[in-house]
Amino acid sequence: GINAEYMGLLGHEGIDKQHMDLFALLGFQLENPGNEENWKNFCTYLTKHNNYEDDLFTNYSKYSQTADGKQHMATHVGIIANVNSWTLPLDEETIEWLKQWYQRR
């Protein structure tokens, strides 16, 4: 399973809740790699979450103008492209990639 210390809590209530919800979906998926309903929910929620973060970064702070912010937002594009290209059941390589991505968050 996924270690709870990697929940990605930042001190922003909206983002923290979304991280917790997102990683609960991901944790379930990693334990159930062929679950289509959960995968659809994870992909939809991931897109919603990334759009929410991008909106905050762009419209409510100068983070999107920094090198870190630009890189963070680029990772959103990359992860969405990845998850949309994968098929179920998730194979071991994809599961390992997701675990590593999760821990980097």
Salt bridges, closest charged atoms under 4 A:
ASP21 OD2 - LYS17 NZ 2.61
GLU53 OE2 - HIS19 NE2 3.13
GLU53 OE2 - HIS49 NE2 2.99
GLU53 OE1 - HIS72 NE2 2.86
GLU53 OE1 - HIS76 NE2 2.92
GLU53 OE2 - ARG105 NH2 3.88
ASP54 OD1 - HIS76 ND1 2.63
GLU96 OE2 - LYS99 NZ 3.82
